[in-house]
């Protein structure tokens, strides 16, 4: 991988706000595609960016970002539920509720 030789992990250097924005970009694209495999790959990337945002926001305690993360988790759950992935959707609904 080309970027691996330049920087370690681009996601790790993002601020909580940037990680949340990236997650929302992935989520928007997952909504738009009709290809289930692509949608699931984008959902995985959404989850990874949200996890990064959670880790960063816990250290910085940014309530607005925390609410945005909760909203994104709920939207991710909704998307998965509509793709008939009910167990996975429920897990994200619980994460959203926990961050509430």
C-alpha positions, -999 to 999 in steps of 0.1 A, spaced: 0 0 0 14 33 -10 1 53 19 15 29 44 50 40 35 41 77 39 19 78 70 8 51 94 -30 55 94 -47 85 79 -78 79 101 -58 81 133 -47 117 128 -83 130 123 -100 151 149 -133 138 163 -151 162 140 -132 151 109 -137 114 118 -174 120 122 -175 138 88 -157 109 71 -181 85 87 -210 105 73 -195 105 39 -192 67 40 -227 64 53 -241 86 25 -224 65 -1 -236 33 15 -272 46 13 -267 54 -24 -254 21 -37 -276 -7 -47 -247 -32 -45 -249 -50 -11 -212 -59 -10 -202 -22 -16 -228 -11 9 -214 -34 36 -178 -23 29 -189 13 33 -208 4 65 -176 -12 78 -156 20 70 -184 40 87 -180 20 118 -142 23 118 -145 61 115 -171 63 142 -150 42 165 -121 67 159 -144 96 166 -156 80 198 -121 74 211 -111 110 203 -142 126 216 -139 107 249 -106 122 255 -118 157 245 -154 154 258 -171 172 230 -209 169 235 -219 180 200 -196 155 184 -209 128 207 -245 135 197 -234 135 160 -218 101 166 -249 87 182 -270 100 153 -246 83 128 -248 50 147 -286 52 146 -285 59 108 -261 30 103 -285 8 122 -314 19 101 -295 13 69 -285 -22 80 -321 -30 91 -333 -20 56 -308 -44 41 -323 -72 63 -293 -73 87 -314 -70 119 -289 -83 144 -262 -59 132 -287 -30 131 -297 -37 167 -260 -35 178 -257 -1 163 -290 11 178 -276 1 212 -244 20 206 -264 51 196 -285 48 227 -255 44 249 -240 76 235 -274 92 235 
